[in-house]
Amino acid sequence: MSLQLPDVVETYFDISNGGDLSQLANCFCTDATVFDENKTHNGLPAIVAWQHEVRQAFSFAVEPLQAVQGQGRLSVITRLTGNFPGSPVQLNQVFRLENGRILSLEIIPC
């Protein structure tokens, strides 16, 4: 299934699937927040550290399945598969965008 996602969200998923972590600076606002696994990561340095830690802990691939936009948010249902307990899982990744960058991302189980 091919989804029409904003370029910045496509880039984020490319990075999540093993792309260049330095490109996160082109995706996120400097004051962005990410909420994942009951932890909040505030600011670009914390988001880069979060991605680095996740990559060190697990090998995984994320596949966007469905996208719904409304109320200033883009909700993308994804399938995450890898070498982590409970794989595969479906996640809802909720993006708020500002000026072509990610202002916030909340990752929650479906």
C-alpha positions as CSV (number, residue, x, y, z in Angstrom):
1,M,0.0,0.0,0.0
2,S,1.4,3.4,-1.0
3,L,0.5,6.3,1.3
4,Q,0.7,10.0,0.6
5,L,2.7,11.3,3.5
6,P,4.3,14.7,4.0
7,D,8.0,14.7,2.9
8,V,9.2,15.2,6.5
9,V,7.2,12.2,7.7
10,E,8.5,10.0,4.8
11,T,12.1,11.1,5.8
12,Y,11.4,10.3,9.4
13,F,10.3,6.7,8.5
14,D,13.4,6.4,6.2
15,I,15.6,7.3,9.1
16,S,13.7,4.9,11.4
17,N,14.4,2.2,8.9
18,G,18.2,2.6,9.2
19,G,18.7,5.9,7.4
20,D,21.2,8.6,8.4
21,L,20.5,9.8,12.0
22,S,22.0,13.2,11.2
23,Q,19.0,13.8,9.0
24,L,16.8,14.1,12.1
25,A,17.8,17.7,12.4
26,N,16.0,18.3,9.1
27,C,12.9,16.5,10.3
28,F,12.3,17.9,13.8
29,C,11.9,21.4,15.2
30,T,14.7,22.2,17.7
31,D,12.1,22.2,20.5
32,A,10.2,19.1,19.4
33,T,9.0,16.4,21.7
34,V,8.7,12.7,21.2
35,F,6.7,10.4,23.6
36,D,7.6,6.7,23.2
37,E,7.3,3.8,25.7
38,N,6.1,6.1,28.5
39,K,9.1,8.5,28.2
40,T,9.2,12.0,26.8
41,H,12.2,13.2,24.9
42,N,12.4,17.0,24.7
43,G,14.5,18.8,22.2
44,L,16.5,17.7,19.2
45,P,19.6,16.4,21.2
46,A,17.3,14.1,23.3
47,I,15.5,12.9,20.2
48,V,18.8,12.0,18.4
49,A,19.9,10.2,21.6
50,W,16.6,8.3,21.8
51,Q,16.9,7.1,18.1
52,H,20.5,6.1,18.8
53,E,19.6,4.1,21.9
54,V,16.7,2.3,20.1
55,R,19.0,1.3,17.3
56,Q,21.6,0.0,19.7
57,A,19.0,-2.1,21.5
58,F,17.1,-3.6,18.6
59,S,17.0,-4.3,14.9
60,F,13.6,-3.3,13.5
61,A,11.7,-2.1,10.5
62,V,8.7,0.2,10.5
63,E,6.0,0.1,7.7
64,P,3.3,2.8,7.5
65,L,0.0,1.1,6.8
66,Q,-2.7,3.8,7.1
67,A,-2.8,7.6,7.6
68,V,-5.5,9.9,8.8
69,Q,-5.2,13.7,9.0
70,G,-7.4,15.9,11.1
71,Q,-7.5,18.4,14.0
72,G,-4.0,19.5,13.3
73,R,-2.5,16.0,13.6
74,L,-1.4,13.3,11.3
75,S,-2.0,9.8,12.7
76,V,-0.1,7.0,11.0
77,I,-0.8,3.4,11.8
78,T,2.4,1.4,11.4
79,R,3.6,-2.2,11.7
80,L,6.9,-2.5,13.6
81,T,8.8,-5.8,13.3
82,G,12.1,-6.8,14.7
83,N,14.1,-8.6,17.4
84,F,12.1,-7.2,20.4
85,P,9.6,-8.8,22.7
86,G,6.1,-8.9,21.2
87,S,7.2,-8.4,17.6
88,P,5.4,-7.6,15.4
89,V,3.2,-4.8,16.9
90,Q,1.0,-2.1,15.4
91,L,1.6,1.4,16.6
92,N,-0.2,4.7,16.2
93,Q,2.4,7.4,15.5
94,V,0.7,10.8,15.9
95,F,2.6,13.7,14.3
96,R,2.1,17.5,14.8
97,L,3.8,19.4,12.1
98,E,4.9,23.1,12.1
99,N,6.6,24.9,9.1
100,G,7.4,21.6,7.4
101,R,9.0,20.0,10.4
102,I,7.8,17.6,13.2
103,L,6.9,19.6,16.3
104,S,5.7,16.5,18.2
105,L,5.4,12.8,17.8
106,E,3.5,10.4,20.1
107,I,4.0,6.7,19.6
108,I,1.4,4.5,21.2
109,P,0.2,0.9,20.8
110,C,-3.0,0.4,18.7
